[in-house]
Amino acid sequence: MRCDDTMLRTHTCGELRKEHAGKKVTLCGWVSTHRIQGKLSFIMLRDRYGKTQIFVNPELTKKLGELRRESVIQVKGEVKKRPSNQVKKELETGEIEVSANEINIMSRAAPLPLELDESVASTEEVRLKYRYLDLRRPKMTKNMELRHKAVQFIRDYLDKKGFLEITTPILTKSTPEGARDYLVPSRVHKGKFYALPQSPQQYKQILMIAGVDKYFQIPPCFRDEDARADRCPGEFYQLDLEMSFVEQDDILNITEDLFIKMVQNVFPEKRITQIPFPRLSHEETMKKYKTDKPDLRKNKKDKNELAFCWIVDFPLFTKQTEEDFFHGAGKEWAPSHHMFTAPKEEHIHLLDKEPGEVKSYQHDLVLNGFEVGGGSIRIHDPEVQKKVFSLIGFTDEQKKEFSHFLEAFKYGVPPHGGIAPGIDRLLMVIMGEDSIREVIAFPKDKTARDPVMDAPSKVTQEQLDDLGLKLK
Ligand code: ASP
């Protein structure tokens, strides 16, 4: 890959080929290795785009001494073609080397706390703390690049389909998605709190009421829940989308088409087991696989196999459990997806008598045994919405917290629905990573700390006073 010339360099470290032989070039990058051989030496110079070997003549070698790995240098020199028996096949730039005339040290590196060589394993604790070093490793660079490409593909695809990307507030009110909220105290309104959104669920529904018709964004969602291999505590990113005047199949079809094309374009080495994705009812899936996240790969050892499937016809409610904490919900029923999911029309009459029998328009997208997205057709009748609030045990006080939502429902609501695949988790599974942290630049650690910034951290008494807060 090439990047445009800048004042400090003419080429990147991944760019030079034998056609460039004879050219005067300037490269910048990190010293991956500096091998001294007698009087002369070789530097392997690295940047995001690749590595280039630098030949350092005896005079320069003497002047430089041994350069510490990961120091940043600028090299001015001439491209030299390597004899064909000395071509380094493992390097994209292996046909050439740059013979240095001048080397400027831009920043010297201290001894490293972390081994950058892919073959040496460092502990995750160290990798997360020194993430800026960890991210220099070609594998992590590649993961960041793939993530960018996937997200870019999604944006282009949805743009072409007429979706509007609209950002929604981060300082907002709780939208219960089944986890604890992160709260932010208000200075101006003492004693009141914002909640960081667990998802933009209410906003995207309100955008449908606003006539937006097709919405998406790739927002962060904040949930105070424990870490798992496929879940980072704290925050994650979703592809959040919503459409008006649709039935469930419309949402399934567009999501499916998007991901098939994304895989074909961004991950061409991957193979999707079955197209169209199988659509299985919740009941039959539970009977057959004893889980609602079945792994339908034909060969579980094949790293490039992707077995997507849809699970539909979920029950509207599940029994409330301690660990499945639904903020504000009562003791008996919890929403199986969330409280805005529509019951099937033919089951609405069962809401009063047998809520456990009511089936809904929830849909989950499952990939290789992981739930990678969930969504639903939404309730658009305020009376049904009120009934669901009652059934999950909301008190009058709690219902009032949603009065803005029910108010909006008075003024003309299109039938609507959507989905929100988790970007981090989806990419983790597609890329065959064991941990979600491999596809996130700055993940929280298992105890929800940010190891790079050392957050959360203490604040001053003055800050607390400003907010009217007193710590217990
Ligand atoms: N808001 C839901 C979630 O975060 C997704 C959706 O129903 O669109 O799981």
Boltz pocket constraint, residues with backbone or C-beta under 6 A from the ligand:
constraints:
  - pocket:
      binder: B
      contacts: [[A, 177], [A, 198], [A, 199], [A, 200], [A, 201], [A, 241], [A, 338], [A, 374], [A, 375], [A, 376], [A, 418], [A, 419], [A, 420]]
      max_distance: 6.0
